[in-house]
Amino acid sequence: MSPQATMETQAQGQEEKVMDAVLNIAKNISRSGEGSLIIIAERKDVEGLYETHYPQIKSDSLLTEQGMNVVVEKLATIDGSVIITPKGELVAFGARVLKSTTLPGFGTRHAAAAGITESIPQAAAVLISEESSLIKIFQKGSIVIEMDSAEINPNAMDKVIAFLTRNDMALIVATGLSLAVQVPYYYIFLVGGSYLIVKAIFEVTSSVLTGSSEKEKA
């Protein structure tokens, strides 16, 4: 393997570790009944697209280092968004996103998650709804995965994380999850007592989530 290929593999592995840490944080916040928005984007891409309301702390530690997950989890419950890089660097917390895309029936967190990922196609946003406790992952302006806070088989979760970082639907199919139903643009998988809703086509804007007509505000 060439040095460049080795570096790319290492970077991919770090991105997956960061996504895993973010999803674990999201599950903890969901179980606590609080809401939050965590954005994963390159520092240079997100520059100028947010403003902060709190004095910012500086840290050279990465999210994947011991103890940083606890720090980021606490910061994520402060009003506003947490922004981290794919490498795991803390960019900002308590941030107001300046790009938003209104999703009818949903609130400001949804609008910010859709807007920032629409503006930065390589970004991802993990939204925890305070009302429903659902975790929604946005990419390219749309919800691509929705899940609850129940624990998922680690092997299956590894494939989900790889799917999110590589946008490869085959990785989800490879998990061997039980496909409960397929509806337009979605595959709904059962994972023990939990579930995943996986969007099959990234380009289509989401208008239906779990089949529930109840509207939520976040």
Disulfide bonds with the S-S distance in Angstrom:
none
